[in-house]
Amino acid sequence: MPRLSDIIEEFIKDLIEKKDGEVEIQRNELANFFNCAPSQINYVLSTRFTIERGYYIESKRGGGGSIRIVKVKFENSSNLLENVLNNINSPVSQHQANEIVECLLENGVISKREANIMKAALNDKTLPVNQPLKDTLRMLILKAMIISLMNG
């Protein structure tokens, strides 16, 4: 059975798709619709609609917490890869790496199999060094993978 967070995520993604990549929602109305606390909506937005996953969120104060969500559109996969590469400028956590891989998967740049291979190579258990070297090593590996995708 899917978790409420997954259901809310899919609902918002469907809205974004129907509205041509951009939607404005009311946090409280969405919380009422799903019979949950507004903090549950905040959780979904902050974890599932991130820059790493290709979304831009603009929050407007007042009036029930209006939120604008935009799916960043790229002309082609090389533009997406270039954008991702340019935004990897500091050590990368396993969570951040997984978000980037999911974005590449969702945008059709990589297959599910490639995503699984990338996630395995970037996993904490795979990297045999301690923090903070682990996140730096992960960043270098991820950048090398993206460059390889750009050249392939």
SEMARTOR-38766 format. One record per residue (C-alpha): x, y, z. Coordinates in steps of 0.1 Angstrom, whole numbers, plus 5000, padded with zeros to 4 digits. Layout:
REM residues N
     x     y     z
     X     Y     Z
...
//
This chain:
REM residues 152
     x     y     z
  5000  5000  5000
  5015  5034  4990
  5024  5059  5017
  5005  5091  5019
  5036  5110  5009
  5038  5089  4977
  5002  5096  4969
  5005  5134  4975
  5037  5134  4953
  5019  5116  4924
  4989  5139  4928
  5011  5170  4925
  5030  5156  4896
  4998  5149  4877
  4987  5185  4883
  5020  5198  4870
  5017  5176  4839
  4982  5187  4832
  4991  5224  4837
  5020  5222  4812
  5048  5221  4838
  5037  5247  4863
  5011  5247  4891
  5001  5270  4920
  4985  5252  4949
  4972  5262  4983
  4990  5242  5011
  4960  5243  5034
  4936  5232  5007
  4958  5203  4997
  4961  5193  5033
  4923  5194  5037
  4919  5173  5005
  4943  5146  5018
  4930  5150  5054
  4965  5156  5067
  4985  5183  5084
  5000  5211  5063
  5034  5199  5076
  5029  5167  5056
  5025  5188  5024
  5056  5207  5034
  5075  5174  5038
  5065  5162  5004
  5074  5195  4988
  5108  5197  5005
  5118  5161  4998
  5102  5152  4965
  5102  5185  4946
  5138  5196  4949
  5162  5213  4925
  5180  5180  4922
  5149  5164  4909
  5143  5192  4884
  5117  5214  4903
  5117  5250  4914
  5094  5260  4942
  5083  5295  4951
  5064  5300  4983
  5041  5329  4988
  5032  5341  5023
  4997  5348  5034
  4964  5337  5019
  4967  5301  5031
  5002  5294  5019
  5002  5296  4981
  5030  5276  4965
  5041  5277  4929
  5059  5246  4916
  5076  5246  4882
  5091  5216  4865
  5123  5228  4850
  5123  5221  4812
  5154  5213  4793
  5155  5213  4755
  5174  5180  4755
  5193  5156  4777
  5226  5173  4771
  5213  5206  4785
  5200  5187  4816
  5233  5169  4820
  5252  5202  4816
  5230  5219  4842
  5234  5191  4867
  5272  5190  4862
  5274  5228  4867
  5255  5226  4899
  5277  5199  4915
  5302  5222  4932
  5305  5208  4967
  5305  5174  4984
  5274  5153  4977
  5255  5132  5002
  5240  5099  4993
  5205  5114  4994
  5216  5143  4970
  5232  5118  4946
  5200  5097  4946
  5179  5128  4939
  5201  5136  4909
  5200  5101  4896
  5162  5101  4900
  5160  5134  4880
  5180  5118  4852
  5158  5088  4852
  5125  5108  4853
  5137  5129  4823
  5146  5098  4802
  5184  5105  4802
  5192  5071  4818
  5174  5038  4821
  5162  5022  4853
  5191  4997  4851
  5216  5026  4847
  5200  5044  4876
  5204  5013  4898
  5241  5009  4888
  5248  5046  4895
  5230  5044  4929
  5250  5013  4938
  5283  5030  4929
  5274  5061  4949
  5261  5043  4980
  5277  5050  5014
  5285  5013  5018
  5304  5012  4985
  5327  5041  4993
  5354  5028  5017
  5364  5061  5033
  5351  5082  5062
  5333  5115  5062
  5339  5141  5049
  5360  5123  5022
  5330  5100  5014
  5309  5129  5001
  5338  5144  4982
  5346  5111  4966
  5309  5106  4957
  5309  5141  4941
  5339  5132  4919
  5324  5098  4909
  5290  5114  4901
  5307  5141  4880
  5327  5115  4861
  5295  5096  4854
  5277  5127  4841
  5307  5136  4819
  5306  5100  4806
  5269  5103  4798
  5275  5136  4780
  5302  5121  4759
  5284  5088  4752
//
